[in-house]
Amino acid sequence: MGKVQRLLARFDEMGRYPIQELGYSRLKLMIDYAGAFLVHRCTIADYFLYHFYERNRAGRREFATLYDMRDIHRKNPQTAFADFEEKDRFLERFGDYLHRDWIGRVYRNTREEFDAFADAHPNCIIKPRTESGGEGVELCTITPENRDQVWERLVKEDRIAESLLVQCPEMARLHPSSVNTVRMLTIKGKLVSAVLRMGVGGGFVDNGCSGGIFAGLDIDTGIVTTKGADLMEHRFLLHPTTGVTIPGFQVPQWDKVCETVTQAVKLIPNAVIVGWDVAITDEGPALIEGNAYPSVQIMQTAGMEGMKRLWKSALEG
């Protein structure tokens, strides 16, 4: 499939709601998108997720597009990207904030260390060392029969293994099959935005791009301020699997969550922007991973509120 065909397929996929549900003209949307792209540097996803087809030029300027964020991401030094893109390097650096054990390909990579890990944590998660968005994450049970095979996968497929993290009961109530996390965005060391992420349907990941749902958070209180949302234009007053009311939900240990992130970011003082994923256990908040190229679409989609001025102000402050 050529580039034009891929773009058209992407347009039809993202534009399904306004075209099929709201009755917008596909041709008029294409023309409008072309103009929005030239003026606001928006991707197809930006255009539809932020409902640019319903907004005037001033309203569109409120949203940070993917290209806007790329300009910010480029301010991160290359060393910051390495600290976050390689998961075992991240785990090694932020070990004080993990509350779990792990084994890697670059760090903690001997067969003896793996055997000790397998003895202690036969039920674990394995994941690609350098992927993101929940891509390739698997539950794994290590047995005497498959131990050699699991080790070979870690080595040959460039994967890491982590012990299972047990979230606190309050977070498990949202969706017990997944570890539900908070995505925190820091700019120049300051917390500026946050969203709650939840799995659905018995899945064990909570990423929006993997079908999870998300909701906006008040960073001062940790209280959910919006309905739940997904990337397919659905809105949820109640969690679709567990029936928990989403608006007004209080993220537990919020002060500790904020303290964990503000302390962790001090370990990489040269990083300009970081997206932190934080789980909450009975032992306290636990860093899952960090991202020096964080997706911000869920933060702006959750409440359909543009945050360009907020983030620009933090960048300039």
N, C-alpha and C positions, 0 to 999 in steps of 0.2 A: 504494500500500500504506500503510495506516494505521500509527500508532506501535505499537499493540499487536501487529499482524501482523509488523512489523519486529523487535520484541523477541522474539517467538516463533520467528521464523526464525533470529535470532541465537542463541537458546538451543539450538535443534536443531543448528545448525552447530557450536557450541562443545562441545555435549554429546554429539556423535556417539560418542566413544570410550567413556565410561562407560555410555551407554545401549545402544549396539549391541555393543560388545566385552565389557563387564563385566557387562551385564545389569541395570543399575540401572533402577528404575522412573522413567519420565519425570515422572509426577505427584509422586512423593515428592521428586525432585530439585528440582522447581519450588517445592514448599513449603519445602524446606530452604534453597533459594537466597533466598527471600523473607525468611526469618529471618536469614540471613547478611547480607543487604543492610541490614537494619535495625540489626543489631548492629555490623557491621564496615565498612559503607559500601563493599561490594565490587561491582564491575561483573560482568556475566556472564562476561567474559573472565577477570577475577581468579578468580572462583569455580571455573572449570574448569581454567585453566592451573596454578593452585596446588593443585589437588585438594582444595578445601575440603570436598567431599563425603566425603572420607576422614579429615578432621581434626576434632578437638574444638575447643571455643572457644579454649582456650589455644594450640593449634597455629595456629589461624587468626590470632590476634593477632600472630604473629611476622612476618606478611607486610604490606608496605606496599601498600595498594590504590591504584587510580588516584586516588581521592578524597584519600587521604593525600598522594599526591605533588602533587596540585593545590594543597594547602595550602602545600607547600614551594615550588612553582614561583611562587606569588603573592608570595613574598618577594623574587624578582628584580625590580629596578626596570625600568621600561619601556625605558630606554635599553639594558639588557642584552638584552632580547628583540630590539630592532632590530639590534643588532650581530650577532646570530646568524641571525635569520630571513631577512635579506636577504643572499644568498650573496655578491654582489659587495662588499657592505660588509664582510663577514667576511674575504674574500680580501684586501681592501685593508688592513685593520687587522693581519692576521696574516701579512703577506707574507714575513716572515723565516723562516716555518716551513712553506712550501708545497712547494718544490722543483718548481714547474711554472709555466707561463705561463697567462694567462687574458685574456678580453675580456668586458666587461659592458655592461649597458644604462645604468646610472647612472655608474659609474666606467669609465674607459677605453672610451668609448662612441662615438668618432668613426669615420667610415668609413676614414680613413687608418690608424687603429690596428687596425681589423679586418683591413684588407688586409695589414698587416705580420704580424699573427697568422696569417692564412691562409697566407701565404708560408712562414712558419716551421713551422707545424703543420697541414698539410693533413688529417692524421688526428687527430681530437679527439673530445671528448665535449661534447654540448650538454645542458643541463638547465634546468628552470624556475628562475627566480631566487628564488622564495619557497616552493617545495614541499620536502617531506622524505620520508624512508623509501624513497628510490630511485624515487619517482614521476616518470615522464616523462623519465628519463635515457636518452639515446640515443648510440650510436656514430655518428660522422659523418665522411664524407670530403668535403673541400671541393675542388672542381675548378673550372677556369675556366668551365665551363658552368653550374655551380650556385651560384657564389659570390654572385651577387646574391640568389638565393633564400634562401641561408643567412643572409645579412645581414638580409633582410626578416623572417625568422623570429625572429631575436634581438630585433629592434626591436618587431615587432607582437605576438609571443607572450611578451614579457618573459622572455627566456632569456639565459643566459650560455654561454660556451664555454670549455673548459679543455683544455690540452694533455694528451696521454696520460701517465699516471704509470706508470713501470716499477718494479714491486716487486722486492725482493731475491729471489734464488733460493730461500731457505728458505721464504719466505711463498708464493711461486709454486708450490712443491711441493704445498701443500695443495689448490689448485685454480687452475691457470694462467689460466683464462679470465676470472676476476674479480680485481680488486684486493682482497685479503683484509685486513681491518682489525681494529684493537682498539678497542672502545668503552670509554672511560675516564670514570668519574664522579667529579667533584670537588664537594665541599661546603665552602663557605667557604675555598676555595683549597687544600683538602687532598684528595689522591687517596684514595677510600674503596672503590671496587669497579671491576672490569674483566672484560670478556668478549672472547673471540676470535670473530670473525664470518667465515664462509666461504661463498662461492658454491657452487652445485651444478649438475650437469647441463649444463655448458657455458655457463651464464648469466654475464653480466658484472657483476652486482651481488651484494652479499653480505648485503643487508638481510634480517632474519628475516621481516618482513612481505611481502617479495617472494619468499619461498621458500627463502632461505638458511638455514644452520644456524649454531649458536653453541655455545660451551662456556665454562665458568667458568675464571677465571685467579686464581692466587695473586699478589696485587699486590706481594709482596716479591720474588718470583723470576721472574714471567712464565711460569711453567709451568702448563699446562692441568691442572685438577684434576678434571674431570668428563668424562663421555662427551659427544659432540655431541648436540644436540637441535634440533628444529624446533618450530613452533607447532602441529603436528598430532599431537603425542604420540609421535613417533618418537624413538628413541635410537640413537646410532651409536658403536660402538667404533672402527670404521674409517670414514673418509670415504667416502660412498656412490659417489662418482665416481672418486676417485683411489686409494682404498685406504690412504691414510696413516693410521696410528694416531693417534687424537686425544688421549686421556688421556696426559699426560706430554710432549706437544709443548712445546718451548721456543720461546717467541717471541723472535726475535733482537733484539739491541741493546736489551734491556729497560731497562737503566739510562738509555740515551739517550731511550727512549720516555717514561719517567717524567719525566725532566728537561725534555723538550719541553713536556709538559703543565703542569708546575709553573711553568715560565717564562712560557708563554702566558697562563695564568690571571692572572698579575700585570698584564696589560694591561687587564683588566676587574675591578679590585678590588671594585667594587660588586656583582658577580654572586654570588649565594648558591649556586646549583646549576647545573652545566654538564655536559652530556654531550659528550665529545670523540671524534671518529672519527679514528684515526691509521693511516696506511699506513707501511710500512717499505721504504725504497729503499736502494740501495748508497750513496747520499749521506747517508743518515740518515733519521730519522722525518719524516713529512710530514703536516701537519694536512689532513684532507679537509674537515671541517666541524665546527662546534660547534652545540649545541642548548640553549637556555635552558629548553626544555620537554621534556627527554629522556624517552623511554620506558624504564622500568626492568623491564619484564616479562621480558625475556630474561635479565637478571641474576639474577632470583629463580627463573626456570624452569630455568636451566641445571643447577643442582644441587639444585633443589627445596628451597631454603633461604631462609627469610624473613630480610630484612635491615632490617626496620623499626627495631629497637633500635640497630643499627649506624649507620644514617643519622640517626636522632634524636639519638644521642650526638654525632655530628659536627656537627650543626646547633646543638647547645647548647654545644659546646666553644669 
